[in-house]
Amino acid sequence: MIASPLRVATAPDASAIAAVINAAFEVERFFVEGSRTNVDEILEYMRKGMFLVAEGGGGITGCVYVEPQGERGYFGLLAVEPREKGRGLGRLMVAAAEDDLRRAGCQVVDIRVVDLRTELVPFYRRLGYEETGTEPFPTQTRRPCHFIRMSKTLAAPPA
């Protein structure tokens, strides 16, 4: 289904996925306290959608959560092990998430990025995403923040 080096995660991967997400989201410690996620949350996400994972060096090095929602789809929790950043793995996982959503019949993909992570909006703009609005950040934070919603129209799958 997913081209190598990505695969669909299974329940036994939940701990490794949580570890990758928590390591990648350490950069948010300046405004969020505690870990970003845990095994129970990952398993709950797996009941609604799926995680695509990348592997290398004997373990999971990156992940992205993908959830088709009718004509629209969502991806989030894009995470790359800090030692693997800058090698194109994030872009590869975004492309795989978009491909999966396209195959599921989604015409648009939606994402959310926190406004305090100023590097994220330009990253996603380069990938064809546009800002479509804002929404509240769901938890208490050390600094005021909100989500920026971004969307991208998906091209039709190749025939």
C-alpha positions in Angstrom: 0.0 0.0 0.0 2.7 2.5 1.0 6.0 2.6 -0.8 9.1 1.8 1.1 10.5 3.0 3.4 7.1 3.8 5.0 4.6 1.4 6.3 1.3 1.5 8.2 1.9 1.2 11.9 0.2 -1.4 14.1 -0.6 -1.4 17.8 2.8 -2.8 18.9 4.4 0.3 17.4 2.4 2.7 19.7 5.2 3.1 22.2 7.9 3.9 19.6 5.5 6.3 17.9 4.9 8.2 21.1 8.6 8.3 21.8 9.3 9.8 18.3 6.5 12.4 18.6 7.7 13.4 22.1 11.3 13.8 21.0 10.3 15.8 17.9 8.0 18.0 19.9 10.6 18.9 22.6 11.0 22.2 20.6 7.6 23.2 22.0 8.7 23.1 25.7 9.0 26.9 25.7 5.2 27.0 25.6 3.8 23.6 26.5 4.5 21.6 29.7 4.8 17.8 29.7 5.0 15.2 27.0 3.1 15.8 23.7 1.4 12.3 23.7 1.4 8.8 25.3 0.7 5.3 24.2 -3.0 5.4 25.1 -3.5 8.5 22.9 -1.6 6.9 20.0 -3.9 3.8 20.3 -7.0 6.1 20.3 -5.7 7.8 17.1 -5.2 4.3 15.6 -8.9 3.6 16.1 -9.9 6.6 14.0 -7.1 6.7 11.4 -3.6 5.4 11.0 0.0 6.3 11.4 2.5 5.9 8.6 6.0 5.2 10.0 9.5 5.4 8.6 12.2 3.0 9.9 15.9 3.2 10.0 18.7 2.0 12.3 16.5 -0.6 13.9 13.6 1.6 14.9 11.0 4.1 14.0 12.5 7.4 12.9 9.4 9.3 11.8 5.6 9.2 11.7 2.5 11.0 10.5 -1.1 10.5 11.5 -3.6 10.2 8.6 -7.4 10.3 8.8 -9.7 10.3 5.8 -12.9 12.3 6.6 -15.0 12.0 3.5 -14.1 14.5 0.7 -11.6 16.1 3.1 -8.7 14.4 4.9 -6.5 15.3 7.8 -2.9 14.6 8.7 -1.1 15.6 11.8 1.5 14.7 14.4 4.2 14.7 11.7 7.3 13.9 13.6 10.9 13.1 12.7 13.6 12.0 15.2 15.7 15.0 15.8 18.9 13.3 14.6 17.1 12.6 11.3 15.9 16.1 10.5 17.0 17.9 7.4 17.2 14.8 5.3 13.8 15.1 3.5 12.0 12.5 5.6 9.3 15.0 6.7 8.6 15.9 3.0 8.5 12.2 2.1 5.9 11.5 4.9 3.8 14.5 3.9 3.7 13.2 0.3 2.8 9.7 1.5 0.0 11.1 3.7 -1.4 13.1 0.7 -1.2 10.0 -1.6 -3.0 7.9 1.0 -5.8 10.5 1.4 -6.0 10.9 -2.4 -6.5 7.1 -2.7 -9.2 7.3 0.0 -11.1 9.8 -2.2 -10.2 13.0 -0.4 -10.1 16.1 -2.5 -8.7 18.4 0.1 -6.2 17.8 3.0 -6.4 19.9 6.2 -3.6 20.4 8.8 -3.2 22.5 11.9 0.1 24.2 13.0 0.6 26.2 16.2 1.3 29.8 15.6 4.4 29.9 17.9 6.2 27.4 15.6 7.0 30.1 13.1 9.0 27.8 10.8 6.0 25.6 10.1 3.8 27.9 8.0 6.6 28.6 5.5 7.4 24.9 5.3 3.8 23.9 4.5 3.4 26.9 2.1 6.3 25.5 0.1 4.4 22.2 -0.1 1.3 24.0 -1.5 -0.7 24.6 1.7 -2.6 27.9 2.3 -3.9 29.4 5.5 -7.6 29.0 5.9 -8.3 30.2 9.4 -7.5 29.7 13.1 -8.8 27.8 16.1 -8.0 27.7 19.8 -5.1 25.6 21.1 -6.8 22.8 23.1 -4.7 22.9 26.3 -3.3 25.4 28.8 0.0 26.8 27.7 2.8 29.0 29.2 2.3 31.5 26.4 -0.9 32.5 24.5 -1.1 30.6 21.2 -3.6 29.2 18.7 -3.7 26.8 15.7 -3.4 28.0 12.1 -5.5 25.9 9.9 -4.0 25.2 6.5 -5.4 23.3 3.5 -4.4 22.0 0.1 -6.4 20.8 -2.8 -5.3 17.3 -3.9 -4.8 16.6 -7.6 -6.8 13.6 -8.9 -4.9 10.3 -8.6 -3.1 9.2 -11.7 -5.2 6.9 -14.0 
